[in-house]
Amino acid sequence: QADPSSKYDKIRQQKKEAALPGEAEYWRYGFHEFVNDSLFRMGFEEGRKEYLKRKEWDDYMRTRKGRNQWKKYEKKIEKKGLQLGIDRIVIVNPFYLRADSRDRNNVRFIESELGQERFRQLLKEMAASLELDVQMLDVADLRTDQSLEFNEIRLLNDWFDQQVDQDDLSLTPGFNQQKIDEIADKYGTDYFLWPGLLTRQQGKGLILYALLFDVRTGKREAVKFDYLHKREQAYLVRAHVYDALFQIKSKE
C-alpha cells in the first residue's frame, strides 16, 4: 500500500510548482501594472469572451458535423463567391511589383511604377462598373500639401502589418486603434482593402491578392489570393480584379 504522506508531499510539491511562473504563465507578469486599470480590465474581458467564442467555434468545426458544414460553405464560395454585400470601401496603397531574375536588383523599377499606375486605374474602373463606392488612399496620388492623408496611410499600413503578423490580434484593439476608428469615421466605412499584384518579367508566374479588413474589429477576408502559372496579360488581371470587387459588392 502506498504511503499516504508521500501522496500529500507530491500534492504540496505540485502546488508549490504551480505557484511559480512557468512558461505558460510568464505573460501574467507583463500586465501586472495594468491589472487595476478599468479600461484594461474591460478590454481584457472583451478579448476573453471573443477568445472563448472562437474556441467554441473552432472545437465545433473539428467535429464531423462542423467539417460537413465547412465543406458546404466552401462549395458555395466556389460557386458564388463571398457575396459580402458591401457598398463602400477604402483601397489602401495598391501594390504592384515586377521582378526579373536576370536583373541584379531583381526588381524592374520603371515597369513596376508604370504597372502600379495601370493597376490603380483598373481598380477604379472596375469599382465604377460595379457601382462600388471607392475612396483611394495611395501615396502616389497625394499632393505635397496632403500631409494628413499621408499620415493616415502610414497609420493604416502599420495597423495592417500588425494584423498580418499576429493572426489573433483582433481579439484586442490593434495598433493606434482609436486613430484607426477616427479614419473609418472620416471615410464613412469600416472596410479597407489592401490589393496587390506581383508578376515576373521573364517566364510565368502571377500572384494577385486582395485582403479586406473591418478595421474596427480586425475581422478579415482573403477575398482573393491566387497564384497563376501564367504570364501577366491585361484580360487576365482585369478578370481577377473584377471578380475580387464583385465578391465584395454582391449580396446573397
C-alpha positions as CSV (number, residue, x, y, z in Angstrom):
1,Q,0.0,0.0,0.0
2,A,1.3,3.5,-0.9
3,D,2.4,5.8,1.9
4,P,-0.3,8.5,2.3
5,S,2.2,11.0,3.5
6,S,4.1,10.7,0.2
7,K,0.9,11.5,-1.7
8,Y,0.5,14.7,0.3
9,D,4.1,15.6,-0.3
10,K,3.5,15.2,-4.0
11,I,0.4,17.4,-3.8
12,R,2.2,20.1,-1.8
13,Q,5.1,20.0,-4.3
14,Q,2.7,20.3,-7.2
15,K,1.1,23.3,-5.6
16,K,4.4,24.9,-5.0
17,E,5.5,24.4,-8.6
18,A,2.1,25.8,-9.8
19,A,2.7,29.0,-7.8
20,L,6.0,29.6,-9.7
21,P,5.8,31.4,-13.0
22,G,6.0,28.7,-15.7
23,E,6.4,29.1,-19.4
24,A,2.7,29.2,-19.9
25,E,2.2,32.0,-17.2
26,Y,5.0,34.4,-18.0
27,W,2.6,36.7,-19.8
28,R,0.8,37.5,-16.5
29,Y,3.7,39.5,-15.2
30,G,3.8,41.6,-18.4
31,F,0.3,43.0,-17.4
32,H,1.0,43.5,-13.7
33,E,0.9,47.3,-13.8
34,F,-2.4,47.3,-15.7
35,V,-4.5,44.9,-13.6
36,N,-6.2,47.7,-11.7
37,D,-6.9,49.8,-14.8
38,S,-10.6,49.7,-15.5
39,L,-10.2,50.2,-19.3
40,F,-7.6,47.4,-19.5
41,R,-9.8,45.0,-17.5
42,M,-12.8,45.8,-19.7
43,G,-10.8,45.3,-22.9
44,F,-9.2,42.1,-21.5
45,E,-12.6,40.7,-20.6
46,E,-14.0,41.5,-24.0
47,G,-11.0,39.8,-25.6
48,R,-11.5,36.8,-23.3
49,K,-15.2,36.5,-24.3
50,E,-14.2,36.7,-28.0
51,Y,-11.5,34.0,-27.4
52,L,-13.9,31.6,-25.8
53,K,-16.4,32.2,-28.6
54,R,-13.8,31.4,-31.2
55,K,-12.6,28.4,-29.3
56,E,-16.1,27.1,-29.2
57,W,-16.4,27.6,-32.9
58,D,-13.0,26.0,-33.6
59,D,-14.0,22.9,-31.5
60,Y,-17.3,22.6,-33.4
61,M,-15.5,22.8,-36.7
62,R,-13.4,19.9,-35.8
63,T,-16.4,17.7,-35.4
64,R,-17.9,15.7,-38.3
65,K,-20.9,18.0,-38.4
66,G,-18.7,21.0,-38.4
67,R,-16.5,19.6,-41.2
68,N,-19.5,18.9,-43.3
69,Q,-20.8,22.4,-42.8
70,W,-17.4,23.8,-43.8
71,K,-17.4,21.7,-47.0
72,K,-20.8,23.1,-47.9
73,Y,-19.6,26.6,-47.3
74,E,-16.5,26.1,-49.5
75,K,-18.7,24.8,-52.3
76,K,-21.0,27.8,-52.0
77,I,-18.0,30.2,-52.1
78,E,-16.5,28.3,-55.1
79,K,-19.8,28.7,-56.9
80,K,-21.0,32.2,-55.9
81,G,-18.1,33.9,-54.2
82,L,-18.1,35.6,-50.8
83,Q,-21.1,37.9,-51.5
84,L,-20.2,40.3,-48.7
85,G,-22.8,43.0,-49.7
86,I,-20.5,46.0,-49.0
87,D,-21.3,49.2,-50.8
88,R,-18.3,51.4,-49.9
89,I,-14.6,50.6,-49.2
90,V,-11.3,52.4,-48.9
91,I,-8.4,51.0,-51.1
92,V,-5.1,51.5,-49.4
93,N,-1.8,51.7,-51.4
94,P,-2.4,49.2,-54.3
95,F,0.8,47.3,-54.7
96,Y,2.4,46.3,-57.9
97,L,5.8,44.7,-58.4
98,R,7.5,43.3,-61.5
99,A,10.5,41.1,-60.8
100,D,13.2,39.9,-63.2
101,S,15.7,37.2,-62.1
102,R,18.2,38.4,-64.8
103,D,18.4,41.8,-63.1
104,R,20.9,42.3,-60.3
105,N,18.4,44.0,-58.1
106,N,15.6,41.5,-59.1
107,V,13.1,44.4,-59.4
108,R,12.1,46.3,-62.6
109,F,11.5,49.7,-61.0
110,I,10.3,51.6,-64.1
111,E,8.0,48.8,-65.2
112,S,6.8,48.4,-61.6
113,E,5.9,52.1,-61.4
114,L,4.1,52.1,-64.7
115,G,2.3,48.8,-63.7
116,Q,1.2,50.3,-60.4
117,E,-0.4,53.2,-62.1
118,R,-2.3,50.8,-64.5
119,F,-3.3,48.6,-61.6
120,R,-4.6,51.6,-59.6
121,Q,-6.7,52.9,-62.6
122,L,-8.0,49.4,-63.2
123,L,-9.3,49.1,-59.6
124,K,-11.1,52.4,-60.0
125,E,-12.6,51.4,-63.4
126,M,-13.8,48.0,-62.2
127,A,-15.3,49.5,-59.0
128,A,-17.2,52.1,-61.1
129,S,-18.6,49.4,-63.3
130,L,-19.9,47.6,-60.3
131,E,-21.2,50.8,-58.6
132,L,-18.9,50.0,-55.7
133,D,-18.1,53.3,-53.9
134,V,-14.4,53.5,-53.5
135,Q,-12.0,56.0,-51.9
136,M,-8.4,55.5,-52.9
137,L,-5.7,56.2,-50.4
138,D,-2.4,56.0,-52.2
139,V,0.8,57.9,-51.6
140,A,1.3,58.1,-55.4
141,D,-1.9,60.1,-55.7
142,L,-1.1,62.6,-52.9
143,R,-0.1,66.3,-53.4
144,T,2.7,67.8,-51.3
145,D,0.2,69.6,-49.1
146,Q,-1.7,66.4,-48.2
147,S,0.3,65.5,-45.0
148,L,-2.9,64.4,-43.2
149,E,-3.7,61.8,-45.8
150,F,0.0,60.7,-45.8
151,N,-0.1,60.1,-42.0
152,E,-3.4,58.2,-42.4
153,I,-1.8,55.9,-44.9
154,R,1.1,55.4,-42.6
155,L,-1.1,54.5,-39.6
156,L,-3.2,52.2,-41.7
157,N,-0.2,50.3,-43.1
158,D,1.3,50.0,-39.6
159,W,-2.1,48.6,-38.4
160,F,-2.2,46.2,-41.4
161,D,1.3,44.9,-40.8
162,Q,0.5,44.2,-37.2
163,Q,-2.7,42.4,-38.1
164,V,-0.9,40.2,-40.6
165,D,2.0,39.5,-38.3
166,Q,-0.3,38.5,-35.4
167,D,-3.2,36.3,-36.6
168,D,-5.3,36.6,-33.5
169,L,-4.7,40.3,-32.8
170,S,-8.4,41.1,-33.5
171,L,-9.2,39.7,-30.0
172,T,-8.0,43.1,-28.7
173,P,-7.7,46.6,-30.2
174,G,-4.9,47.0,-32.7
175,F,-2.1,49.5,-33.2
176,N,-3.4,53.1,-32.5
177,Q,-7.0,51.7,-32.7
178,Q,-8.6,54.9,-31.6
179,K,-7.0,56.8,-34.5
180,I,-7.9,54.0,-36.9
181,D,-11.5,54.3,-35.8
182,E,-11.4,58.0,-36.5
183,I,-10.1,57.3,-40.0
184,A,-13.0,54.9,-40.5
185,D,-15.4,57.6,-39.3
186,K,-13.9,60.1,-41.7
187,Y,-14.3,57.9,-44.8
188,G,-17.7,56.5,-43.9
189,T,-16.8,52.8,-43.9
190,D,-15.2,50.2,-41.7
191,Y,-13.9,48.2,-44.8
192,F,-10.4,48.8,-46.1
193,L,-8.9,46.8,-48.9
194,W,-5.2,46.1,-49.4
195,P,-4.7,44.7,-53.0
196,G,-1.6,43.7,-54.8
197,L,-0.2,42.2,-58.0
198,L,3.2,40.5,-58.3
199,T,4.5,39.4,-61.6
200,R,7.6,38.2,-63.4
201,Q,9.4,39.9,-66.3
202,Q,10.5,36.6,-67.8
203,G,8.7,33.2,-67.6
204,K,5.4,32.6,-66.0
205,G,4.2,33.5,-62.5
206,L,1.5,35.8,-61.3
207,I,0.2,36.5,-57.7
208,L,-2.9,38.6,-57.2
209,Y,-4.2,39.2,-53.7
210,A,-7.0,41.3,-52.1
211,L,-7.2,41.4,-48.3
212,L,-10.2,43.1,-46.9
213,F,-10.3,44.2,-43.2
214,D,-13.0,45.5,-41.0
215,V,-10.6,48.0,-39.3
216,R,-12.8,48.3,-36.1
217,T,-12.9,44.6,-35.3
218,G,-9.9,43.2,-37.2
219,K,-12.1,40.7,-39.0
220,R,-10.5,39.9,-42.3
221,E,-11.4,38.2,-45.6
222,A,-8.9,37.0,-48.1
223,V,-11.2,38.0,-51.0
224,K,-8.5,36.8,-53.4
225,F,-5.1,35.2,-53.0
226,D,-4.3,33.4,-56.3
227,Y,-1.1,32.1,-57.8
228,L,-1.4,31.6,-61.6
229,H,1.3,29.9,-63.6
230,K,0.7,32.3,-66.4
231,R,2.2,35.5,-67.9
232,E,0.7,38.8,-66.9
233,Q,-1.9,39.7,-69.5
234,A,-4.4,42.6,-69.3
235,Y,-7.5,40.5,-69.8
236,L,-6.4,38.1,-67.1
237,V,-5.7,40.8,-64.5
238,R,-8.9,42.6,-65.4
239,A,-11.0,39.5,-64.8
240,H,-9.4,38.8,-61.4
241,V,-9.7,42.4,-60.2
242,Y,-13.4,42.4,-61.3
243,D,-14.0,39.1,-59.5
244,A,-12.5,40.4,-56.3
245,L,-14.5,43.6,-56.2
246,F,-17.6,41.7,-57.3
247,Q,-17.3,39.4,-54.3
248,I,-17.2,42.5,-52.1
249,K,-20.2,44.2,-53.7
250,S,-22.5,41.3,-54.4
251,K,-25.2,40.2,-51.9
252,E,-26.7,36.8,-51.2
